[in-house]
């Protein structure tokens, strides 16, 4: 008997996930999606429904003993995958909200930024870091590549990211592959324009660092912004 093709359903579910997030799904559908990555060739919708019927709720499935999940019919690999999710959630929350290393201040920010550029030395890249009211990092990412004042720096993108992450402050950094870390006149002008744009949405641009040869120069300390 030919196996049913569920690939179209999975594509639709993943598209919905990408567009709307997990809040758009029922608990059994969330479990169904999670099981895609442990059970690649079967209809996981029925399995998810049966698991929730058996244990009573989404969280109860994840909290079920390993041997109980195996007796239910999952393989050890599949059961371990589900058991890992609460642990991953715990580690995520501890790292995000109770990790002192994520609080950025004058003592650690320079070294932190230099480390962010490891592997990006050959070409110019622009790094944006966003922080909450406690100075804790809520976003960090390379947002552009190329010469800073001609690297397609999108003020709108930066402002949007700051609003989306609820940031109250931001730090910018970009690399100089030449090895010369001093900011150019154009670097200063673009930074001042960005500082003004962020101030309109009550986000402070704390500093802009120029990184070169595992060293960096602060525009704020240089009194250029």
C-alpha positions as CSV (number, residue, x, y, z in Angstrom):
1,X,0.0,0.0,0.0
2,X,1.4,3.4,-1.0
3,X,2.2,5.8,1.9
4,X,0.1,9.0,2.1
5,X,2.1,12.1,1.2
6,X,1.9,14.6,4.0
7,X,4.6,16.9,2.6
8,X,2.0,19.4,1.4
9,X,0.4,19.7,4.8
10,X,3.8,20.2,6.5
11,X,4.7,22.9,4.0
12,X,1.5,24.7,4.8
13,X,2.0,24.3,8.6
14,X,5.6,25.6,8.4
15,X,4.5,28.6,6.3
16,X,1.8,29.4,8.9
17,X,4.5,29.0,11.6
18,X,6.9,31.4,9.9
19,X,4.2,34.0,9.3
20,X,2.3,33.9,12.6
21,X,4.4,32.0,15.2
22,X,3.2,29.2,17.6
23,X,0.4,31.3,19.1
24,X,-1.6,30.6,15.9
25,X,-1.8,26.9,16.7
26,X,-3.7,24.6,19.0
27,X,-1.6,22.7,21.6
28,X,-1.8,19.4,19.6
29,X,-0.7,21.3,16.5
30,X,2.4,22.7,18.3
31,X,3.2,19.1,19.4
32,X,2.6,17.9,15.8
33,X,5.1,20.5,14.5
34,X,7.7,19.6,17.1
35,X,7.4,16.0,16.1
36,X,8.2,16.8,12.5
37,X,11.8,17.0,13.5
38,X,11.8,13.6,15.3
39,X,9.4,11.7,13.0
40,X,10.2,12.8,9.4
41,X,8.0,10.4,7.4
42,X,4.8,10.0,9.2
43,X,1.6,11.9,9.9
44,X,2.4,13.4,13.3
45,X,-1.0,15.1,13.7
46,X,-2.6,11.9,14.9
47,X,0.3,11.0,17.1
48,X,0.2,14.4,18.7
49,X,-3.6,14.1,19.4
50,X,-3.2,10.7,20.9
51,X,-0.3,11.8,23.1
52,X,-2.4,14.7,24.5
53,X,-5.4,12.4,24.9
54,X,-3.2,10.0,26.8
55,X,-1.5,12.5,29.1
56,X,-4.1,15.2,29.3
57,X,-2.2,18.3,28.1
58,X,0.7,19.6,26.1
59,X,2.9,20.2,29.1
60,X,2.0,16.8,30.6
61,X,3.3,15.1,27.5
62,X,6.6,16.8,27.9
63,X,6.7,16.0,31.6
64,X,5.9,12.3,31.1
65,X,8.5,9.8,32.1
66,X,10.8,8.6,29.3
67,X,9.8,5.0,29.7
68,X,6.1,5.9,29.6
69,X,6.6,7.7,26.3
70,X,8.4,4.7,24.9
71,X,5.7,2.3,26.1
72,X,3.2,4.6,24.4
73,X,4.9,3.8,21.1
74,X,7.6,6.4,20.6
75,X,11.1,5.3,19.9
76,X,13.8,6.3,22.4
77,X,15.1,8.9,20.0
78,X,11.6,10.5,19.7
79,X,10.9,10.3,23.4
80,X,14.3,11.9,24.2
81,X,13.6,14.7,21.8
82,X,10.3,15.6,23.6
83,X,12.0,15.2,27.0
84,X,14.7,17.7,25.9
85,X,12.3,20.5,25.3
86,X,11.6,21.5,28.9
87,X,15.3,21.4,29.6
88,X,16.0,23.6,26.6
89,X,13.3,26.0,27.8
90,X,14.8,26.2,31.2
91,X,18.3,26.8,29.9
92,X,16.9,29.5,27.5
93,X,15.2,31.3,30.4
94,X,18.2,31.1,32.7
95,X,20.5,32.4,30.0
96,X,18.1,35.2,28.9
97,X,17.0,36.5,32.3
98,X,19.6,35.3,34.9
99,X,22.9,35.5,32.9
100,X,25.1,38.3,34.4
101,X,27.2,38.1,31.3
102,X,24.4,39.6,29.3
103,X,24.4,42.8,31.3
104,X,26.7,45.1,29.2
105,X,28.6,47.9,30.9
106,X,31.8,49.9,30.5
107,X,33.8,47.1,32.0
108,X,32.9,44.4,29.5
109,X,31.5,46.0,26.4
110,X,34.7,46.5,24.5
111,X,35.9,42.9,24.8
112,X,32.4,41.6,24.1
113,X,32.2,43.6,20.9
114,X,35.7,42.6,19.7
115,X,34.8,38.9,20.2
116,X,31.7,39.4,18.1
117,X,33.8,40.3,15.1
118,X,35.9,37.1,15.2
119,X,35.6,35.6,11.8
120,X,34.4,38.9,10.2
121,X,37.8,40.6,9.9
122,X,38.3,40.4,6.1
123,X,35.4,42.7,5.2
124,X,33.6,45.5,6.9
125,X,30.5,44.5,8.9
126,X,28.1,46.5,11.1
127,X,26.9,45.1,14.4
128,X,23.9,46.3,16.3
129,X,23.3,45.5,20.0
130,X,20.0,46.4,21.7
131,X,19.5,46.5,25.5
132,X,16.7,46.7,28.0
133,X,16.4,49.2,30.9
134,X,18.7,47.0,33.0
135,X,21.5,47.1,30.3
136,X,20.8,43.5,29.4
137,X,21.2,42.5,25.8
138,X,18.0,41.7,24.0
139,X,19.3,41.6,20.5
140,X,22.6,41.3,18.8
141,X,23.3,40.8,15.1
142,X,25.2,41.9,12.0
143,X,22.9,44.2,10.2
144,X,25.0,45.3,7.2
145,X,28.1,44.5,5.3
146,X,30.4,47.0,3.6
147,X,31.9,50.4,4.2
148,X,29.9,51.9,7.2
149,X,28.7,55.0,5.5
150,X,27.8,53.2,2.3
151,X,26.8,49.8,3.7
152,X,23.1,50.2,3.1
153,X,22.7,51.2,6.8
154,X,18.9,51.4,7.1
155,X,17.9,53.8,9.9
156,X,14.3,52.5,9.6
157,X,15.5,48.9,10.1
158,X,17.4,49.8,13.2
159,X,14.6,51.8,14.6
160,X,12.1,49.0,13.8
161,X,14.4,46.4,15.5
162,X,14.7,48.6,18.6
163,X,10.9,49.0,18.8
164,X,10.2,45.3,18.2
165,X,12.6,44.2,21.0
166,X,11.4,46.9,23.4
167,X,15.0,48.3,23.7
168,X,15.8,51.4,25.6
169,X,19.4,51.7,24.5
170,X,21.6,50.6,21.5
171,X,25.2,50.2,20.7
172,X,26.6,50.2,17.2
173,X,29.9,48.8,16.0
174,X,31.6,48.3,12.7
175,X,35.0,46.9,11.6
176,X,37.8,48.4,9.7
177,X,39.7,45.6,7.9
178,X,42.5,48.1,7.2
179,X,43.6,47.8,10.8
180,X,43.1,51.5,11.4
181,X,40.4,52.0,14.1
182,X,40.0,55.8,14.0
183,X,36.5,56.9,12.8
184,X,36.1,58.9,9.6
185,X,34.2,62.1,9.3
186,X,31.4,60.1,7.5
187,X,31.3,57.6,10.4
188,X,30.6,60.4,12.8
189,X,28.0,62.0,10.6
190,X,26.0,58.8,10.1
191,X,26.3,58.0,13.8
192,X,24.9,61.4,14.8
193,X,22.0,61.0,12.3
194,X,21.2,57.6,13.7
195,X,21.4,58.9,17.3
196,X,18.8,61.5,16.5
197,X,16.5,59.0,14.8
198,X,16.6,56.6,17.7
199,X,16.0,59.5,20.2
200,X,12.7,60.1,18.5
201,X,11.5,56.7,19.7
202,X,13.1,57.2,23.1
203,X,16.0,54.8,22.4
204,X,19.5,56.0,23.4
205,X,22.4,55.3,21.1
206,X,25.0,54.8,23.9
207,X,28.1,54.3,21.7
208,X,29.5,53.4,18.4
209,X,32.7,51.4,18.3
210,X,35.2,51.0,15.5
211,X,36.9,47.6,15.6
212,X,40.3,46.8,14.0
213,X,43.0,44.3,14.8
214,X,41.3,43.1,18.0
215,X,41.1,46.6,19.3
216,X,38.3,49.2,19.3
217,X,37.8,52.9,19.5
218,X,34.7,54.4,21.2
219,X,33.1,57.4,19.6
220,X,31.5,58.3,22.9
221,X,34.8,58.2,24.8
222,X,36.3,60.2,22.0
223,X,33.5,62.8,22.5
224,X,32.4,62.5,18.9
225,X,28.7,61.7,19.6
